[in-house]
């Protein structure tokens, strides 16, 4: 049995070293999940612009559009409508990049996975959304992504992309940067 003096010293550390050790142990403890009622810095619609790089060839292409993040039960749903000039045997073709994903808080940002479908125009110079214009469905992609907010509120998203099972697609890395935009149904931001 420990002496009363030893028991007291175990209950209430009095030395600076013991206190420092206790603080290190608390700091190293796993973080608790985010409070679902806490303010959400990520949910919203972002106009984004970026670059996709083919990891094999080094070729780059511009990509732009918008990304929507929505927090649901501690997880994030992501939706993207983007466009790029996708390389084909006939040359670069305007292509819609449409996808959904999910993620969760990870460190100081978000991390998750996404599924994407490419819709390639078949009439050069004509928008794929234009009525009665034939479209070609391109490869389906699977991605892993990370995102964080920079000090000025810019959302930075980095994706690693490859073809879904059975699809032919050269692996790529995409970096998107964008600012939150107010949607018509959202209240005006407070000053």
BAKOL-901698 format. One record per residue: residue in three letters; x negated, y negated, z of N, C-alpha, C, O in turn. Coordinates in steps of 0.2 Angstrom, whole numbers, padded with zeros to 4 digits, always signed. Example, Ala and Ser with C-alpha at 12.3 -4.5 7.8 and 13.67 -1.06 7.14 Angstrom:
REM residues 2
ALA-0066+0028+0039-0062+0022+0039-0066+0016+0039-0071+0017+0042 SER-0064+0011+0035-0068+0005+0036-0064+0000+0039-0067-0006+0040 
END
This chain:
REM residues 191
UNK-0004+0006+0000+0000+0000+0000-0004-0006+0000-0009-0006+0004 UNK-0003-0011-0004-0007-0017-0004-0005-0022+0002+0000-0022+0005 UNK-0010-0025+0003-0010-0030+0009-0005-0036+0007-0004-0037+0001 UNK-0002-0039+0012+0002-0045+0011-0001-0050+0007+0002-0053+0003 UNK-0008-0051+0009-0012-0056+0005-0012-0054-0002-0011-0059-0007 UNK-0013-0048-0004-0014-0046-0011-0007-0046-0015-0007-0049-0020 UNK-0002-0044-0011+0005-0045-0014+0007-0052-0016+0009-0054-0021 UNK+0005-0057-0011+0006-0064-0012+0002-0066-0018+0005-0070-0022 UNK-0004-0064-0019-0008-0067-0025-0005-0064-0031-0006-0067-0037 UNK-0002-0058-0031+0001-0055-0037+0007-0059-0039+0009-0060-0045 UNK+0011-0061-0034+0017-0064-0036+0016-0072-0038+0020-0074-0043 UNK+0011-0075-0036+0010-0082-0037+0003-0083-0038-0001-0085-0034 UNK+0001-0083-0045-0006-0084-0046-0008-0091-0044-0005-0096-0046 UNK-0014-0092-0040-0016-0098-0038-0022-0101-0042-0024-0107-0041 UNK-0026-0096-0045-0032-0099-0048-0030-0101-0055-0025-0099-0058 UNK-0034-0106-0058-0034-0108-0065-0034-0103-0070-0030-0103-0075 UNK-0039-0098-0069-0040-0093-0074-0033-0088-0074-0031-0086-0079 UNK-0030-0087-0068-0024-0083-0068-0018-0086-0072-0015-0083-0075 UNK-0018-0093-0070-0013-0097-0073-0014-0097-0081-0009-0097-0085 UNK-0020-0098-0083-0021-0098-0090-0019-0092-0094-0017-0091-0099 UNK-0021-0086-0090-0020-0080-0093-0012-0079-0093-0010-0076-0098 UNK-0008-0081-0088-0001-0080-0089+0002-0084-0094+0006-0082-0098 UNK-0001-0090-0096+0002-0094-0101+0000-0091-0108+0004-0092-0113 UNK-0006-0088-0109-0008-0085-0115-0003-0079-0116-0001-0078-0122 UNK-0001-0075-0111+0003-0070-0112+0010-0072-0114+0014-0069-0118 UNK+0013-0078-0111+0019-0080-0113+0019-0083-0120+0024-0081-0124 UNK+0014-0086-0122+0013-0088-0129+0013-0083-0134+0015-0083-0140 UNK+0010-0077-0132+0009-0071-0137+0015-0067-0137+0016-0063-0141 UNK+0020-0068-0133+0026-0064-0133+0030-0065-0139+0030-0071-0142 UNK+0033-0060-0142+0037-0061-0148+0042-0066-0148+0045-0067-0143 UNK+0043-0070-0153+0048-0075-0153+0055-0072-0154+0056-0067-0157 UNK+0060-0075-0150+0066-0073-0151+0070-0075-0157+0067-0080-0160 UNK+0075-0072-0160+0078-0074-0166+0081-0081-0165+0082-0083-0160 UNK+0081-0085-0171+0084-0091-0171+0091-0092-0168+0095-0087-0170 UNK+0092-0097-0164+0099-0098-0162+0104-0099-0168+0103-0104-0171 UNK+0109-0095-0169+0113-0097-0175+0117-0103-0174+0119-0106-0180 UNK+0117-0106-0169+0121-0113-0168+0116-0119-0169+0118-0124-0169 UNK+0109-0117-0169+0104-0122-0169+0105-0126-0176+0107-0123-0181 UNK+0102-0132-0177+0102-0135-0183+0098-0131-0188+0093-0128-0187 UNK+0101-0131-0195+0098-0127-0200+0094-0132-0205+0097-0135-0209 UNK+0087-0132-0205+0084-0136-0210+0084-0134-0217+0082-0137-0221 UNK+0086-0127-0218+0085-0125-0225+0091-0124-0229+0090-0125-0235 UNK+0097-0123-0226+0103-0123-0230+0104-0129-0234+0104-0135-0232 UNK+0106-0128-0241+0107-0134-0245+0106-0132-0252+0103-0126-0254 UNK+0107-0137-0257+0105-0136-0264+0099-0140-0265+0098-0146-0263 UNK+0094-0137-0269+0088-0140-0271+0087-0140-0278+0088-0135-0282 UNK+0085-0146-0281+0083-0146-0288+0076-0145-0288+0072-0148-0284 UNK+0074-0140-0292+0067-0137-0292+0064-0138-0299+0067-0137-0304 UNK+0057-0138-0298+0053-0138-0304+0047-0134-0303+0044-0135-0297 UNK+0044-0130-0307+0038-0126-0306+0035-0123-0312+0036-0125-0318 UNK+0031-0118-0310+0027-0115-0315+0027-0107-0314+0027-0105-0308 UNK+0028-0103-0320+0027-0096-0319+0021-0094-0323+0020-0097-0328 UNK+0017-0090-0319+0010-0088-0322+0010-0081-0323+0012-0077-0318 UNK+0009-0078-0329+0008-0071-0331+0001-0069-0327-0004-0072-0329 UNK+0002-0064-0323-0004-0062-0319-0009-0059-0323-0015-0059-0321 UNK-0007-0056-0328-0012-0052-0333-0016-0057-0338-0022-0057-0338 UNK-0012-0061-0341-0015-0065-0346-0017-0072-0344-0021-0075-0347 UNK-0013-0075-0339-0015-0081-0336-0010-0086-0340-0011-0092-0338 UNK-0006-0084-0345-0002-0089-0348+0003-0092-0343+0005-0089-0338 UNK+0005-0098-0344+0010-0102-0340+0016-0104-0344+0015-0106-0350 UNK+0021-0105-0340+0027-0108-0343+0031-0112-0337+0030-0110-0332 UNK+0034-0117-0340+0038-0122-0335+0044-0118-0333+0047-0115-0337 UNK+0047-0119-0327+0053-0117-0325+0056-0122-0321+0053-0125-0317 UNK+0063-0123-0322+0066-0128-0318+0074-0126-0317+0076-0122-0321 UNK+0077-0130-0312+0084-0129-0311+0086-0130-0304+0084-0135-0301 UNK+0090-0126-0301+0092-0127-0294+0092-0120-0290+0094-0115-0293 UNK+0091-0121-0284+0091-0115-0279+0096-0117-0273+0096-0123-0271 UNK+0100-0113-0271+0105-0114-0266+0103-0109-0260+0103-0103-0261 UNK+0102-0112-0254+0101-0107-0248+0106-0108-0243+0108-0114-0242 UNK+0109-0103-0241+0114-0103-0236+0113-0098-0230+0112-0092-0231 UNK+0113-0101-0224+0112-0097-0218+0119-0093-0216+0124-0096-0216 UNK+0118-0086-0216+0124-0083-0214+0122-0077-0208+0118-0073-0210 UNK+0124-0078-0202+0123-0073-0197+0115-0072-0196+0113-0067-0195 UNK+0112-0078-0196+0104-0077-0195+0100-0075-0201+0094-0076-0200 UNK+0103-0074-0206+0100-0072-0213+0101-0078-0218+0106-0081-0217 UNK+0098-0078-0223+0099-0083-0228+0100-0079-0235+0097-0075-0237 UNK+0106-0082-0238+0108-0080-0245+0105-0085-0249+0105-0091-0248 UNK+0102-0083-0255+0099-0087-0260+0102-0086-0267+0103-0080-0268 UNK+0103-0091-0270+0106-0091-0277+0102-0096-0281+0100-0101-0279 UNK+0100-0094-0288+0096-0098-0292+0099-0098-0299+0101-0093-0302 UNK+0099-0104-0302+0101-0105-0309+0095-0109-0312+0094-0115-0310 UNK+0091-0106-0316+0085-0109-0318+0084-0108-0326+0088-0104-0328 UNK+0080-0112-0329+0079-0111-0336+0071-0111-0337+0068-0115-0334 UNK+0069-0108-0342+0062-0107-0344+0061-0106-0352+0067-0105-0355 UNK+0056-0106-0355+0054-0104-0361+0051-0097-0361+0045-0097-0360 UNK+0055-0092-0362+0052-0085-0361+0048-0083-0367+0051-0084-0373 UNK+0042-0080-0367+0039-0078-0373+0042-0072-0376+0043-0067-0372 UNK+0043-0072-0382+0045-0066-0386+0041-0065-0392+0036-0069-0393 UNK+0042-0060-0396+0038-0059-0402+0039-0064-0407+0035-0066-0411 UNK+0045-0067-0407+0046-0072-0412+0045-0079-0409+0046-0084-0412 UNK+0041-0080-0403+0039-0086-0400+0043-0087-0394+0048-0083-0392 UNK+0042-0093-0391+0045-0094-0384+0053-0096-0386+0054-0100-0390 UNK+0057-0093-0382+0064-0094-0382+0067-0097-0376+0065-0095-0370 UNK+0072-0102-0376+0075-0105-0370+0079-0099-0367+0082-0095-0370 UNK+0078-0098-0360+0080-0093-0357+0083-0095-0350+0080-0099-0346 UNK+0089-0093-0348+0092-0094-0342+0089-0089-0337+0089-0083-0339 UNK+0087-0091-0331+0085-0086-0326+0090-0086-0320+0090-0092-0317 UNK+0094-0081-0319+0100-0081-0315+0098-0076-0309+0097-0070-0311 UNK+0098-0078-0303+0097-0073-0298+0100-0074-0291+0102-0080-0290 UNK+0100-0069-0287+0102-0069-0280+0097-0066-0276+0093-0062-0278 UNK+0097-0068-0270+0092-0065-0265+0094-0065-0258+0099-0068-0256 UNK+0090-0063-0253+0091-0064-0246+0085-0064-0243+0080-0062-0245 UNK+0085-0067-0237+0079-0069-0233+0080-0070-0226+0086-0070-0224 UNK+0075-0071-0222+0076-0072-0215+0070-0076-0213+0065-0077-0216 UNK+0071-0079-0207+0065-0083-0204+0059-0079-0203+0059-0073-0201 UNK+0053-0082-0205+0047-0078-0204+0042-0084-0203+0040-0088-0207 UNK+0039-0083-0197+0034-0088-0195+0037-0095-0196+0042-0096-0192 UNK+0034-0100-0199+0036-0107-0200+0041-0108-0206+0043-0113-0208 UNK+0043-0102-0209+0047-0103-0215+0052-0097-0216+0054-0095-0211 UNK+0053-0095-0222+0058-0090-0224+0054-0085-0228+0049-0087-0231 UNK+0056-0079-0228+0053-0073-0233+0059-0069-0235+0064-0068-0231 UNK+0059-0066-0241+0064-0062-0243+0063-0059-0250+0057-0058-0252 UNK+0068-0056-0253+0068-0053-0259+0073-0055-0263+0078-0058-0261 UNK+0073-0054-0270+0078-0057-0275+0078-0052-0281+0073-0049-0282 UNK+0084-0052-0284+0085-0049-0290+0087-0054-0295+0091-0059-0294 UNK+0084-0054-0301+0085-0059-0307+0087-0056-0313+0084-0050-0315 UNK+0091-0059-0317+0092-0057-0324+0090-0063-0329+0092-0068-0327 UNK+0087-0061-0334+0085-0066-0339+0091-0066-0345+0092-0060-0347 UNK+0093-0072-0347+0098-0072-0353+0095-0076-0358+0094-0082-0357 UNK+0093-0073-0364+0089-0077-0369+0093-0079-0374+0098-0075-0377 UNK+0092-0085-0377+0096-0088-0382+0094-0084-0389+0088-0082-0389 UNK+0099-0084-0393+0097-0080-0400+0097-0085-0405+0095-0084-0411 UNK+0100-0091-0404+0100-0097-0409+0095-0102-0407+0097-0106-0402 UNK+0089-0103-0410+0084-0108-0407+0087-0115-0407+0091-0117-0411 UNK+0086-0118-0401+0088-0125-0400+0095-0126-0398+0098-0131-0397 UNK+0099-0120-0397+0106-0121-0394+0107-0118-0387+0104-0112-0386 UNK+0110-0121-0383+0110-0119-0376+0114-0113-0375+0119-0111-0379 UNK+0111-0108-0371+0114-0102-0370+0121-0102-0367+0125-0097-0368 UNK+0123-0108-0364+0130-0109-0361+0135-0111-0366+0141-0111-0365 UNK+0133-0113-0372+0137-0115-0378+0142-0110-0380+0140-0104-0381 UNK+0148-0111-0381+0153-0106-0382+0152-0103-0389+0150-0106-0394 UNK+0153-0096-0389+0152-0092-0395+0145-0091-0397+0144-0088-0403 UNK+0140-0093-0394+0133-0092-0396+0131-0085-0393+0132-0084-0387 UNK+0129-0081-0397+0127-0074-0395+0121-0075-0390+0116-0079-0391 UNK+0121-0071-0385+0115-0071-0380+0112-0064-0380+0115-0059-0381 UNK+0106-0064-0378+0102-0057-0377+0101-0057-0370+0097-0061-0367 UNK+0102-0051-0367+0101-0050-0360+0094-0048-0360+0092-0043-0363 UNK+0089-0051-0356+0082-0049-0355+0081-0045-0349+0086-0042-0347 UNK+0075-0044-0348+0074-0039-0342+0076-0041-0335+0077-0047-0334 UNK+0078-0037-0331+0080-0038-0324+0073-0038-0320+0069-0034-0321 UNK+0073-0043-0316+0067-0043-0312+0068-0042-0304+0074-0043-0302 UNK+0063-0040-0301+0063-0039-0293+0058-0044-0291+0052-0044-0293 UNK+0059-0048-0286+0054-0052-0283+0054-0052-0275+0059-0050-0272 UNK+0048-0054-0273+0048-0055-0266+0046-0063-0265+0043-0065-0270 UNK+0048-0066-0260+0047-0073-0260+0046-0076-0253+0048-0073-0248 UNK+0043-0081-0252+0042-0085-0246+0043-0092-0247+0042-0095-0253 UNK+0045-0096-0242+0047-0103-0243+0046-0107-0237+0046-0104-0231 UNK+0044-0113-0237+0044-0117-0231+0045-0124-0233+0045-0126-0239 UNK+0047-0128-0228+0048-0135-0230+0041-0139-0228+0038-0138-0223 UNK+0040-0144-0232+0034-0148-0231+0036-0154-0227+0042-0155-0226 UNK+0031-0158-0225+0033-0163-0220+0038-0168-0223+0042-0171-0219 UNK+0037-0169-0230+0042-0174-0233+0049-0171-0235+0053-0175-0238 UNK+0050-0165-0233+0057-0162-0234+0057-0158-0241+0062-0155-0242 UNK+0051-0158-0244+0051-0154-0250+0051-0146-0249+0047-0144-0244 UNK+0055-0143-0252+0055-0135-0251+0050-0132-0256+0050-0134-0262 UNK+0045-0128-0254+0040-0125-0258+0042-0117-0258+0043-0114-0252 UNK+0043-0114-0264+0045-0107-0264+0040-0104-0269+0038-0106-0274 UNK+0037-0098-0266+0032-0094-0270+0035-0087-0271+0037-0084-0266 UNK+0036-0085-0277+0038-0078-0279+0033-0074-0282+0029-0077-0286 UNK+0033-0068-0281+0030-0063-0285+0035-0058-0288+0039-0055-0285 UNK+0034-0058-0295+0039-0055-0299+0037-0049-0303+0031-0049-0305 UNK+0041-0044-0304+0039-0038-0308+0046-0035-0311+0051-0037-0308 UNK+0046-0031-0316+0051-0029-0319+0055-0024-0314+0051-0020-0311 UNK+0061-0023-0314+0065-0018-0310+0063-0011-0314+0061-0011-0319 UNK+0065-0006-0310+0064+0001-0313+0066+0001-0320+0072+0000-0321 UNK+0062+0004-0324+0064+0005-0331+0063-0001-0336+0065-0001-0342 UNK+0062-0007-0333+0061-0013-0337+0054-0015-0339+0049-0013-0335 UNK+0053-0018-0345+0046-0020-0347+0046-0027-0346+0049-0031-0349 UNK+0041-0029-0342+0040-0036-0340+0033-0036-0337+0031-0032-0332 UNK+0029-0041-0339+0022-0042-0337+0023-0046-0330+0026-0051-0330 UNK+0020-0043-0325+0021-0046-0318+0019-0054-0318+0014-0056-0322 UNK+0022-0058-0314+0021-0065-0314+0021-0068-0307+0024-0064-0302 UNK+0019-0074-0306+0020-0077-0300+0023-0084-0301+0021-0087-0306 UNK+0028-0086-0298+0031-0092-0299+0031-0097-0293+0032-0094-0287 UNK+0029-0103-0294+0029-0108-0288+0034-0113-0290+0034-0116-0296 UNK+0039-0114-0286+0044-0120-0286+0044-0125-0281+0043-0123-0275 UNK+0045-0131-0283+0045-0136-0278+0051-0140-0279+0053-0142-0285 UNK+0055-0142-0274+0061-0146-0275+0063-0150-0269+0062-0148-0263 UNK+0068-0155-0270+0071-0159-0265+0078-0157-0264+0081-0155-0269 UNK+0081-0157-0258+0088-0156-0257+0092-0161-0261+0090-0167-0260 UNK+0097-0159-0264+0102-0164-0267+0109-0163-0263+0111-0158-0261 UNK+0112-0169-0263+0119-0169-0260+0124-0166-0265+0124-0169-0271 UNK+0128-0161-0263+0133-0159-0267+0140-0163-0266+0140-0166-0260 UNK+0144-0163-0270+0150-0167-0269+0154-0166-0263+0157-0170-0260 UNK+0155-0159-0261+0158-0158-0255+0155-0159-0249+0157-0158-0243 UNK+0148-0160-0249+0144-0161-0243+0145-0169-0240+0146-0173-0244 UNK+0145-0169-0233+0145-0176-0231+0139-0180-0232+0133-0177-0233 UNK+0139-0186-0233+0133-0190-0234+0128-0190-0228+0130-0189-0223 UNK+0122-0189-0230+0117-0189-0225+0117-0195-0220+0118-0200-0222 UNK+0115-0193-0213+0115-0199-0208+0108-0202-0209+0103-0199-0210 UNK+0108-0209-0208+0102-0213-0209+0098-0211-0203+0092-0214-0203 
END
